[in-house]
Amino acid sequence: MSGSEAIEALRKIPGYEAASPRQVERLGGMTNRVYRVAIEGADEDLVLRIPGEGTEEYIDRNVEAHNSQAAHRAGVSPQVLYCDPKTGIMLTRHVPGTTMTPALFRQTPGAPTRAAQAFKQLHESGETFEFRFELFAMIEDYLKVLARLGAELPEGYHDVVAEAASVREAIEARPARLVPCHCDPLCENFLDTGSRMWVVDWEYSGMNDPLWDLGDLSVEAGFDASQDEEMMSAYTGGSFTEAAFGRMVIYKAMCDLLWTLWGLIQHANGNPAEDFWAYSLTRFERCKALMADPAFAAHLEAVRRG
């Protein structure tokens, strides 16, 4: 898509009908089309998000709008200037920072710490997000979407879901305090200034166990053991329990189990951003490998003990 669609969409937003963009830059995005827009006479740039095809099947734009505004109040996300729940078009202020990638997260000193601090600020903000992010309910919902699309599942997927019943039992036996969570911490959703992290894209956000955010980030960034410890130490302010660390590790596997299905939906919808069949298989194989690791059982037991 060219920048012309961004200009056309921008001029349909109240207050921007006569906007004269001097530069439009396409940014990243796996499902949506995101543009940085510089307007003549304006002191700051804007970010315009146009949602991808088919996202209305599984994203509630009213929830996203509410949560994006709450995340801004929490001080971790840019201000939302406009959001249309019907079309999903969103306009926010642009904030400075390096868009992170898995490699940058692993190579940039202090990056796991700054991300953990951003999560802590959000989780302890006292804000309330709409929507309850429930892992196993979402797996069921995504499976229903895939059934409607007539999509293929990787061999053995239902077997792994059945195996994950022990994980569900352990987690539900020790329920966590629910807090506002991002729930989809792709590395590219973080902007690093060198002194802090901004977090963007609240499509999947909701009230959740805070350790989901940390486990999911660890998977997305490919953290090693020392980076996991750095992240957890920064989040807890020092020491952390075996149960907390175990819960974070368990969520690494569970987020792969869930996002495997998300990738299959993208594949079924013909999303051209990447090879989503390969993406899904990679996530599914990683989930199976982590659950088969003998250490996984030890982490599960630590969660059970609390």
C-alpha positions in Angstrom: 0.0 0.0 0.0 1.2 3.5 -0.8 1.2 6.6 1.4 -1.8 7.8 -0.5 -4.1 5.6 1.6 -2.6 7.1 4.7 -3.3 10.6 3.5 -6.9 9.7 2.5 -7.6 8.1 5.8 -6.0 11.0 7.8 -8.2 13.5 6.0 -11.3 11.7 7.1 -10.4 12.3 10.8 -12.1 15.3 12.4 -9.7 18.1 12.6 -7.4 16.8 9.9 -9.6 17.3 6.9 -7.2 19.9 5.4 -4.0 18.3 6.7 -1.1 18.7 4.3 1.4 15.8 5.0 4.9 16.6 3.9 6.2 13.1 4.5 4.6 9.7 5.0 6.7 6.7 6.1 5.5 3.1 6.3 6.4 1.5 9.6 6.3 -2.1 10.6 3.2 -4.2 11.4 2.4 -7.9 11.0 -1.4 -7.4 10.4 -2.0 -3.7 10.2 -0.6 -0.9 8.0 1.1 1.7 10.2 2.4 5.1 9.0 4.4 7.9 10.5 3.0 11.1 9.1 4.7 14.5 9.2 2.3 17.4 8.7 3.3 20.9 7.4 3.3 23.4 10.2 3.0 20.8 13.0 5.6 20.5 15.8 5.4 16.7 16.1 4.7 13.7 13.9 1.7 11.4 14.1 1.3 7.7 13.8 -1.7 6.4 11.8 -2.8 2.8 12.1 -5.1 1.2 9.4 -6.3 -2.3 10.5 -5.6 -5.4 8.5 -8.2 -7.4 6.7 -10.1 -9.9 8.9 -8.9 -8.5 12.2 -12.5 -7.7 13.1 -13.0 -11.4 13.6 -10.9 -11.5 16.8 -10.2 -7.9 17.9 -12.7 -5.7 19.8 -11.8 -2.1 18.7 -13.9 -0.5 21.6 -11.8 -2.5 24.0 -8.6 -1.5 22.3 -9.5 2.2 22.3 -10.3 2.1 26.1 -7.1 0.2 26.9 -4.9 2.4 24.7 -6.1 5.5 26.6 -5.6 3.8 29.9 -2.1 2.8 29.0 -1.4 6.4 28.1 -2.7 7.5 31.5 -0.3 4.9 33.1 2.5 6.7 31.4 3.8 3.8 29.2 2.1 4.6 25.8 1.7 7.5 23.5 -1.5 9.6 23.6 -4.4 8.5 21.5 -5.7 11.4 19.4 -8.4 9.6 17.5 -9.9 6.1 17.4 -12.9 4.9 15.3 -14.1 1.6 16.7 -16.1 1.0 13.5 -13.2 1.2 11.1 -10.3 0.5 13.6 -8.4 3.5 12.3 -6.3 5.0 15.1 -4.2 8.1 15.3 -1.6 8.7 18.1 1.3 11.0 18.8 4.7 9.8 17.6 7.2 9.3 20.4 11.0 9.1 19.9 12.8 5.8 20.4 14.4 2.9 18.6 11.9 0.3 17.4 13.1 -2.9 19.0 13.7 -6.2 17.4 14.7 -9.6 18.9 18.3 -9.0 18.1 18.3 -5.5 19.5 16.7 -6.7 22.7 19.4 -9.3 23.2 22.3 -6.9 22.2 21.3 -3.7 23.8 22.6 -3.3 27.4 19.7 -2.8 29.9 16.9 -3.5 27.4 15.4 -6.4 29.4 15.5 -4.1 32.5 13.8 -1.2 30.8 11.1 -3.4 29.4 10.5 -4.9 32.8 10.2 -1.5 34.4 7.7 -0.4 31.8 5.6 -3.5 32.6 5.9 -2.8 36.3 4.7 0.8 35.8 1.7 -0.5 33.8 0.9 -3.4 36.1 1.0 -1.2 39.2 -0.8 1.8 37.6 -4.2 1.1 39.2 -5.8 1.3 35.7 -8.4 -1.1 34.7 -8.5 -2.6 31.2 -11.6 -3.9 29.6 -11.5 -7.5 28.5 -10.2 -10.4 30.5 -7.4 -12.1 28.7 -8.1 -15.8 29.4 -5.6 -18.1 27.7 -7.6 -21.3 27.3 -10.8 -19.4 26.4 -8.9 -17.6 23.7 -7.5 -20.9 22.4 -11.1 -22.2 22.1 -12.2 -18.9 20.4 -9.3 -19.0 17.9 -10.1 -22.7 17.1 -13.6 -21.7 16.3 -12.4 -18.9 13.9 -10.1 -21.4 12.2 -13.0 -23.9 11.9 -15.1 -21.2 10.2 -12.2 -20.5 7.8 -11.8 -24.2 7.0 -8.1 -23.9 8.1 -5.6 -26.7 8.7 -4.0 -27.3 12.1 -0.5 -28.6 12.6 -0.5 -32.4 13.3 -0.8 -33.1 17.1 -2.1 -29.6 18.1 -5.1 -30.9 20.0 -2.9 -33.4 21.7 -0.7 -30.6 23.1 -3.7 -28.7 24.2 -4.9 -31.7 26.1 -1.4 -32.1 27.6 -1.6 -28.4 28.7 -4.5 -29.3 31.0 -1.9 -29.9 33.8 -0.7 -26.4 33.2 -4.2 -25.0 33.4 -4.8 -26.8 36.7 -1.6 -25.5 38.3 -2.2 -21.9 37.2 -5.8 -21.9 38.3 -5.0 -23.5 41.6 -2.8 -20.5 42.4 -4.8 -17.6 40.8 -2.8 -14.4 40.2 -3.9 -10.9 41.0 -5.2 -9.6 37.7 -3.6 -6.4 36.4 -3.7 -4.4 33.1 -1.4 -6.3 30.7 -0.2 -5.8 27.2 -0.6 -9.5 26.5 1.2 -9.3 23.1 4.7 -8.0 23.7 6.3 -8.4 20.3 9.7 -6.8 20.4 8.6 -4.3 17.7 5.9 -3.0 20.1 8.7 -1.5 22.3 10.4 1.9 21.5 13.7 2.3 23.5 15.0 5.8 24.3 18.0 4.4 26.1 16.6 5.5 29.4 13.1 4.1 29.2 10.8 2.0 27.0 7.5 3.1 25.4 5.0 0.3 24.6 2.5 0.5 21.7 -0.2 -1.6 20.1 -2.9 -2.6 22.6 -5.1 -4.8 20.3 -4.8 -7.9 22.5 -4.5 -6.2 25.9 -6.6 -7.0 28.9 -6.6 -7.9 32.6 -4.2 -10.8 33.1 -1.6 -12.4 35.2 1.4 -10.0 35.0 3.8 -12.8 34.5 2.3 -13.5 31.1 3.8 -10.2 29.8 7.2 -11.2 31.0 7.1 -14.8 29.7 5.8 -13.7 26.3 8.5 -11.0 26.0 11.1 -13.6 26.8 9.9 -15.8 24.0 9.6 -13.0 21.5 13.1 -11.7 22.2 14.7 -15.1 22.5 16.1 -14.3 26.0 18.7 -16.6 27.5 18.8 -17.5 31.2 20.8 -14.5 32.2 18.4 -12.1 30.4 15.4 -13.8 32.0 17.0 -13.3 35.4 17.8 -9.6 34.5 14.2 -9.1 33.5 12.7 -10.8 36.5 15.1 -9.0 38.9 14.2 -5.6 37.5 10.5 -6.4 37.7 10.6 -7.6 41.3 13.2 -5.2 42.5 15.7 -7.9 43.4 14.9 -11.4 44.3 12.1 -13.6 43.0 10.6 -16.9 44.0 10.9 -20.2 42.2 7.1 -20.1 41.8 7.2 -16.7 40.0 10.1 -17.7 37.8 8.4 -21.0 37.0 5.1 -19.3 36.1 7.0 -17.0 33.7 8.6 -20.0 32.0 5.3 -21.9 31.8 3.8 -18.9 30.0 6.6 -19.1 27.4 5.2 -22.4 26.2 1.6 -21.3 26.6 2.0 -18.1 24.5 3.5 -20.2 21.7 0.5 -22.5 22.0 -1.8 -19.6 21.6 0.0 -17.5 19.0 0.4 -20.7 16.8 -3.3 -20.3 16.2 -3.1 -16.6 15.6 -0.5 -17.3 12.9 -2.8 -19.9 11.3 -5.6 -17.3 11.2 -3.2 -14.9 9.4 -2.3 -17.7 7.0 -6.0 -18.5 6.3 -6.7 -14.9 5.7 -4.0 -14.6 3.1 -1.9 -12.1 5.1 1.1 -11.3 2.9 3.3 -9.9 5.7 5.2 -13.2 6.0 4.9 -17.0 5.7 2.5 -17.5 8.5 2.3 -21.3 8.0 6.0 -21.5 8.7 5.6 -19.0 11.6 3.0 -21.1 13.2 4.9 -24.4 12.8 8.0 -22.7 14.4 6.0 -21.6 17.4 4.3 -24.9 17.8 7.5 -26.9 17.7 9.1 -24.5 20.2 6.1 -25.0 22.5 6.4 -28.8 22.3 10.2 -28.6 22.9 9.8 -26.5 26.0 7.1 -28.6 27.5 9.2 -31.8 26.8 12.2 -30.3 28.7 12.6 -32.0 32.1 13.0 -28.5 33.7 9.4 -27.7 32.6 8.0 -30.3 35.0 10.1 -28.7 37.8 8.8 -25.3 37.0 5.2 -26.6 37.0 5.8 -28.2 40.4 7.1 -24.9 41.7 3.9 -23.2 40.5 1.8 -25.8 42.3 3.7 -25.3 45.5 3.3 -21.5 45.3 
